Amino acid sequence: MSALWIAHVNVTDPEAYGRYAQAAGPVIAAHGGVFLARASRYVQLEGNDRARNVVARFPSVEHAVACYNSPEYQAALDHARDAAERDLVVVEENPA
């Protein structure tokens, strides 16, 4: 069953976060991830507002978690660690 990788991000260092985004995109794609939304228009209805919201679909929760844990993604993530406040969750989609 497919899964959604949902990130809510407040970028504090745009240059470093840009390096993360450039390196992470190909890794996400290599693990079957497809971006559905990246920094698109949004409306915050509840909770903490984070100006950057990212949604990617993966073939499964396992694919998304494997991507996150991969050495390539962790190397990309090194650029974001001190460049953003992030919340990231992977949610399995319900069957249609």
C-alpha positions in Angstrom: 0.0 0.0 0.0 1.4 3.4 -0.9 2.4 5.9 1.7 2.8 9.7 2.1 5.9 11.4 3.4 4.7 14.6 4.9 7.2 17.3 6.0 6.4 20.6 7.7 9.4 22.9 7.6 10.5 26.3 8.9 13.7 27.1 7.0 16.3 29.1 9.0 19.2 28.9 6.6 18.0 29.0 3.0 21.4 28.4 1.5 22.1 25.2 3.5 18.5 24.0 3.1 18.8 24.5 -0.7 21.8 22.2 -0.7 19.7 19.6 1.2 16.8 19.9 -1.2 19.1 19.6 -4.2 20.7 16.4 -2.8 17.6 14.9 -1.3 15.4 15.1 -4.5 17.2 12.5 -6.5 17.5 10.1 -3.5 13.7 10.3 -2.9 13.1 9.6 -6.6 15.5 6.6 -6.5 13.4 5.1 -3.7 10.2 5.5 -5.7 9.1 8.8 -4.2 7.1 11.2 -6.3 6.6 14.8 -5.1 2.9 15.8 -4.9 3.5 19.2 -3.2 6.6 21.2 -2.4 6.3 24.7 -0.9 2.9 25.0 -2.6 0.1 27.4 -1.5 -1.4 26.3 1.8 -3.8 27.4 4.5 -2.9 26.7 8.1 -6.1 25.7 10.0 -4.6 24.3 13.2 -1.3 23.7 14.9 2.1 25.2 14.3 2.5 27.1 11.0 5.5 26.1 9.0 6.0 27.9 5.7 7.3 25.0 3.7 5.1 21.8 3.4 6.2 18.8 1.3 4.2 15.8 0.4 5.7 12.8 -1.5 4.1 9.5 -2.4 6.1 6.3 -2.0 5.2 2.8 -3.0 5.0 1.8 0.7 5.8 2.9 4.2 8.9 0.6 4.0 10.1 2.4 0.9 9.8 5.8 2.6 11.6 4.6 5.7 14.3 2.9 3.7 14.8 6.2 1.8 15.1 8.2 5.1 17.5 5.7 6.6 19.7 5.4 3.4 23.2 6.7 3.6 22.5 9.0 0.6 19.5 10.7 2.3 21.3 11.0 5.6 24.1 12.8 3.8 21.6 15.2 2.2 19.9 15.6 5.6 23.2 16.8 7.1 22.6 20.1 5.3 19.2 20.6 6.8 19.9 19.6 10.4 21.0 23.1 11.5 19.1 24.9 8.6 15.5 24.2 9.5 13.0 23.1 12.1 11.2 20.1 10.7 8.5 17.6 11.4 8.4 14.5 9.2 5.8 11.7 9.2 5.1 8.8 6.9 1.4 7.8 6.7 0.1 4.8 4.9 -2.6 5.6 2.4 -6.0 4.0 2.7 -7.1 1.9 -0.3 -9.4 3.6 -2.7 
